[in-house]
Amino acid sequence: MSDNERPRINPKSTPNDAPTAKPAPKPTARPVTTVARAPRAAEAPKKPPIALIGGAVVVVALMFMLGGDDKPAETAPTETAAPKAPETPKAPTFDAAARIAEMKKAAAPGATGQSALAKAFQSEAETWKSKGAPSDAVTAMRTAEADAWDEVLKLDKDNADARAYRAEVKYGNELEAYSSARWMTTDERDAIRKTHLSMLEQASKESGWVRKTDFDRRVKPVVEKHAKDKAAWDDI
């Protein structure tokens, strides 16, 4: 550049008098147009095809049929309080002497009371035996029963229960008529008379009662054998 082309500066001018450059205009931003999107409709849950449902049912059924013996998964046991051990029952005691004394003390007086006591001893002996009582304890109870029946007979000699307990029957002189029957032989009459006297002796010791075994063995057969003959003779 030549000296003629350079701009001339006024010596009296100040720095503020220097020409200022205009700033370049800023580009204006274009407005952004926002287009609002329509909200999406909620999608309905997809339904599984019917074929898939039917297949699942068949599979489950087959699993039950083929694996029916499979045990279900065990769940962990819950902690519970330990149950109390059952109390061991006390073994029964069989004090025969004490029990007999107790029962005698509670018995009513008289033949009726002693008869009831004897039956109570019998029942107690059977109960003890069923519970496994020692044999000597059961025997002691049986002895007390027999003693009670003896007391009954002291008060009532013809007590039917006491006589039945002792297996005794009343002898009614059934052989007397046969011991003198004229339609019998002498030997038969003598044999029957001997038996009759023996039964009378036994009956005299027990107020007319004899052992049932003796009556059935010695008296009953004679009566049954000659009853018809006696009846026929009596009708003459």
Secondary structure, DSSP 4 states (H G I P E B T S, - for coil): --TTTSPP--TT--GGGSPPPPPPPPPPPPPPPP-PPPPPPPPPPPPPPHHHHHHHHHHHHHHHHHTTTPPPPPPPPPP-PPPPPPPPPPPPP--HHHHHHHHHHHPPSHHHHHHHHHHHHHHHHHHHHHTT--HHHHHHHHHHHHHHHHHHHHH-TT-HHHHHHTTEEE---TTHHHHT-TTS-HHHHHHHHHHHHHHHHHHHHTTTEEEHHHIIIIIHHHHHHHHHHHHHHHH-
